[in-house]
Amino acid sequence: MAEELPDWVLKYKKKGMAVEKRGNSYYLTRVTSVWDPEKKRAKKVTLEYLGRITPDGIIPPRGKNPPKIGGVMDAGNLLYISRFSQNLESALRECFPYHWESILAAAALKLSYGDPLKRLKFRHDTSYSKRLWPNAALSKNSITSLLDSLGGQLSAQRKFFSIISKDDHHIAIDMSYIFSESKNIPWLEYGYNSEDVWKPQVSILLMWGTTTHTPGFIKLLPGATHSSQALINAVSESGIQEVIAIVDRGFWSKKNMEFLDDAGIEYIMPLRRNLPMVRYVSPSNYRNYFWYGKRLIWWRVSEWDGRRIYYYLDKEMASEEESTYLRRVDEGEYTMSQYRKVRSRFGTLTLLTDTGLSAEKVYELYKTRWEIEYAFDTLQNTLGTDTTWMRSRNRLQGYLFIQFVALHLYSQILEHLKRKDLLKRYSVRDILTILSKVNVVEINGKDQMGEITRQTRKVIELLEIPITEILGS
């Protein structure tokens, strides 16, 4: 049975500290644990001998003063995120000179931990964020003031958007919704969600850079707005040039198309398969092709009302759709007569455009929609945690801006993982969680990096970013 320690010894037995008894004396050391790949278990490693414990305190080793040990700070994840913040920092300094550190810190912490706003100060104070952005003010009152201020500075936001989007040649545009049960936002309007449930919502318009693969502009719209006029207004406000509206199937109408024509905004619109101007033909009539990744895409083109309609055929997808349909014929859900009427549609995509671009370029631009749809998923998965905290449009607009900065950082990390061919093995969340295990301890006013496991070192090597070198190992 282990000997019970005296209270004056027990108070030093904390996480990262070890007490040893030799004879009648007690000694304190700072320890950590690392993974032993040979024994396949964690082993204790002594980092520093701190001295002998007495009822009056610790007697340090001869010639050594008692070290002042601060808390353990998550460091690797925030340092990694900060590597992608340089362009954003420059634009934020210019547009929000008094708030740029608070904005970056809040965005980085939301991205890394996904915590609600009320926990951001705790995360900042216990992580490397306080080293990277020392002047960030993230208390509850400070955050409230920040959101109200940001939401009221729409001209500064627009300037920021134009600065970070200057290198993009084409911008895709889409609209989505945030659903909220908040009782604090009286201007929410009701609409149907993806499960056809009638719920209060607010619309978001997002512009996406198809060159940089990062967001370029975001705007809060009232209620369930989904019109070409809202899109045109947003383009005008953003100040972004060379915009191509790449929209979803629900956007098509002749009125919407004419609005965009009058505003001089080019577009790529997918057409529903049952529209009268969509004319399907046998697969043998597709004479041209290109490669999209590893997929062979056949195409043809027709003219309609002075615009081009591109028809694309993916024969692999067509075969899968045909097999599924015929299975349902066998089950009695469809008839062979119905099958013969629709079989020319299998594996097809039809795009209406006035851009004058080639079939291959139009297809590539349209396929960037998955990026903007993924971005909306990222926004919606985190926005919901804090919508009840919003009591005004300004505050929600300010919060949306911070989320936009977080989304921009997320998108850059996603592109970095793609370049390193790591997305098959790790998600952005996986990487940030692993890197959060790279810790720093403050000792006598200096930061000292803790031990790093072999797995974490392997991930750092794959990322090819000198995280440990920067932190001093």
Secondary structure as GFF3:
##gff-version 3
##sequence-region A 1 473
A	DSSP	alpha_helix	7	10	.	.	.	ID=ss1
A	DSSP	beta_strand	17	22	.	.	.	ID=ss2
A	DSSP	beta_strand	25	36	.	.	.	ID=ss3
A	DSSP	beta_strand	41	54	.	.	.	ID=ss4
A	DSSP	beta_strand	57	59	.	.	.	ID=ss5
A	DSSP	beta_strand	69	74	.	.	.	ID=ss6
A	DSSP	alpha_helix	76	82	.	.	.	ID=ss7
A	DSSP	alpha_helix	86	95	.	.	.	ID=ss8
A	DSSP	alpha_helix	100	113	.	.	.	ID=ss9
A	DSSP	three_ten_helix	117	119	.	.	.	ID=ss10
A	DSSP	alpha_helix	120	125	.	.	.	ID=ss11
A	DSSP	alpha_helix	129	132	.	.	.	ID=ss12
A	DSSP	alpha_helix	140	152	.	.	.	ID=ss13
A	DSSP	alpha_helix	154	164	.	.	.	ID=ss14
A	DSSP	beta_strand	171	179	.	.	.	ID=ss15
A	DSSP	beta_strand	189	192	.	.	.	ID=ss16
A	DSSP	beta_strand	198	209	.	.	.	ID=ss17
A	DSSP	beta_strand	214	221	.	.	.	ID=ss18
A	DSSP	alpha_helix	228	238	.	.	.	ID=ss19
A	DSSP	beta_strand	244	246	.	.	.	ID=ss20
A	DSSP	three_ten_helix	249	251	.	.	.	ID=ss21
A	DSSP	alpha_helix	254	263	.	.	.	ID=ss22
A	DSSP	beta_strand	266	270	.	.	.	ID=ss23
A	DSSP	three_ten_helix	283	285	.	.	.	ID=ss24
A	DSSP	beta_strand	288	292	.	.	.	ID=ss25
A	DSSP	beta_strand	295	304	.	.	.	ID=ss26
A	DSSP	beta_strand	307	314	.	.	.	ID=ss27
A	DSSP	alpha_helix	315	330	.	.	.	ID=ss28
A	DSSP	alpha_helix	336	342	.	.	.	ID=ss29
A	DSSP	three_ten_helix	343	345	.	.	.	ID=ss30
A	DSSP	beta_strand	348	353	.	.	.	ID=ss31
A	DSSP	alpha_helix	359	367	.	.	.	ID=ss32
A	DSSP	alpha_helix	369	383	.	.	.	ID=ss33
A	DSSP	three_ten_helix	387	389	.	.	.	ID=ss34
A	DSSP	alpha_helix	393	419	.	.	.	ID=ss35
A	DSSP	alpha_helix	428	435	.	.	.	ID=ss36
A	DSSP	beta_strand	439	443	.	.	.	ID=ss37
A	DSSP	beta_strand	446	449	.	.	.	ID=ss38
A	DSSP	alpha_helix	454	463	.	.	.	ID=ss39
A	DSSP	alpha_helix	467	471	.	.	.	ID=ss40
###
